[in-house]
Amino acid sequence: MDTAMFSKRTPQSPSDAYTRYRATKASAPGTRRGTRSSPNSNSSRRLERRRKPATPSNAASSPSPTTPSPSTSPIVMLRVGPSTRLFAAHEAVLSASPFFAARCHPQTPSPTPPARLRPPLQPPGKRIELPAEQPEVLSCVLEFLYKGDYSPRLKHNARRQAWELEDTGTDAEGQSIGATVFHQQAGEVILRDTAIYCAAEKYGLPTLQRLALRKQGLHTGIQCSTILASARYAYAHTPDTESRLRAHYLALIIRCRETFKRSGTMQMEMERGGKLIFDLFVAMCNHMDDVPPSTISVCSSAATTH
């Protein structure tokens, strides 16, 4: 039933008034359109203006702020890791990644019920299996897709004119808290930001790659064994054309060579060999080329071309 209100325009008969306005009271028989309105009619018009925003047409154009706007994007269920940990995300958010977009679009969503019969939360109609992904890593990826960053957040210190991580400290050994994670696929502890960088490479998120690389450079007190394990993981999960993360590890080892040359883990890594060690050798040679010859003592008979 329509909302009862006073009308400036007087209907011709009481029956017409009731038919048109339902609950509107019919005007007196002697009232005419040209007559001067009384003070009561002025107050009626003011009351009408005050009530006007509550009409259905205005209410539809400006919904109540207390009523949440339902999302029109379908929900996608992600089954992650060997334990099949479940994550839910909107398809529109996941589609920012070419990897997820390619897996969402071919799937046929479940038929959408009418709006009046639709529950507040629709059951997921699409599923993506990620058995080799680390749940802690995917959680950071989803946080980045929704918020543009992941915890701990990157902030700029205006006083120091430098970037830093918020709400982070160091443990008893001086290592940054939360910097590492035990990666099930690698079978050892690696830097979390390295795993996130490699995941961003896989999902086609270059902005997340740059963010993860910047955050990784802000950690302190990382053990040599963790750095080498992370470097091996980076080499195993990035293409040979990738240059930023790999170069980061090579420069880090060269810069901290006084520490690494005393590391037993580094010795075993050198004996194992691999592309990481060859790239490190090339980077070390390039570094030596930049050092003035007068500061280098080389025995010419120490190496041959054979």
DAZI-V755158 format. One record per pair of residues at least 4 apart in sequence whose C-alpha atoms are under 7 Angstrom apart, sorted by the first residue. I is the first residue (numbers start at 1). GAP is how many residues later the second one is. Records with the same first field share a line. If there is no record, write none. Layout:
I->GAP, GAP
This chain:
4->19, 20
5->19, 43
6->38, 42
10->17, 23
11->5, 6
12->4
13->4
14->4, 12, 13
15->4
16->4
17->4, 7, 9
18->4, 5, 6
27->4
37->4
38->4
39->4
40->4
41->4
42->4
43->4
44->4
45->4
46->4
47->4
48->4
53->5
54->4, 5
55->4
56->4
57->4
58->4
59->4
73->17, 18, 19
74->16, 17, 50
75->13, 14, 15, 16, 49, 50
76->12, 13, 14, 15, 48, 49, 50, 51
77->9, 10, 11, 12, 47, 49, 50, 51
78->8, 9, 10, 49, 50, 51
79->5, 6, 7, 8, 49, 50, 51
80->4, 5, 6, 49, 50, 51, 53, 54, 55
81->4, 49, 50, 51, 52, 53, 54
82->49
84->47
85->50
90->4
91->4
93->52, 53
94->6, 7
95->5, 6
97->4, 106, 107, 108
98->4, 105, 106
99->4, 104, 105
100->4
101->4
104->22
107->19
109->16, 17
110->15
113->4, 5
114->4
132->53
134->4, 49
135->4
136->4
137->4, 58, 59
138->4
139->4
140->4, 10
141->4
142->4
143->4, 6, 7
144->4, 5, 6
149->4
152->13, 14, 15
153->12, 13
154->9, 10, 11, 12
155->8, 9, 10, 11
156->6, 7, 8
157->4, 5, 6, 7
158->4
164->54
168->9
169->7, 8
170->4, 5, 6, 7
171->4, 5, 6
174->47
175->45, 46, 47
176->43, 44, 45
179->12, 13, 40
180->9, 10, 11, 12
181->8, 9, 10, 11
182->6, 7, 8
183->4, 5, 6, 7
186->47
189->37
190->36, 39, 40
191->4, 35, 39
192->4
193->4, 19, 20, 23
194->4, 36, 40
195->4
196->4, 16
197->4, 12, 15, 16
198->4, 36, 39, 40
199->4
200->4, 5, 6, 8, 9
201->4, 5, 8
205->4
206->4
207->4
208->4
209->4
210->4
211->4
212->4
213->4, 32
214->4
222->4, 5
223->4
224->4, 36
225->4, 40
226->4
227->4
228->4
229->4
230->4
231->4, 18
232->4
233->4
234->4, 12
235->11
238->4
243->4
244->4
245->4
246->4
247->4
248->4
249->4
250->4, 30, 33
251->4
252->4
253->4, 7
254->30
256->4
257->4
259->4
260->6
261->5
263->4
264->4
265->4
266->4
267->4
268->4
269->4
270->7
273->4
274->4
275->4
276->4
277->4
278->4
279->4
280->4
281->4
282->4
283->4
284->4
285->4
286->4
287->4
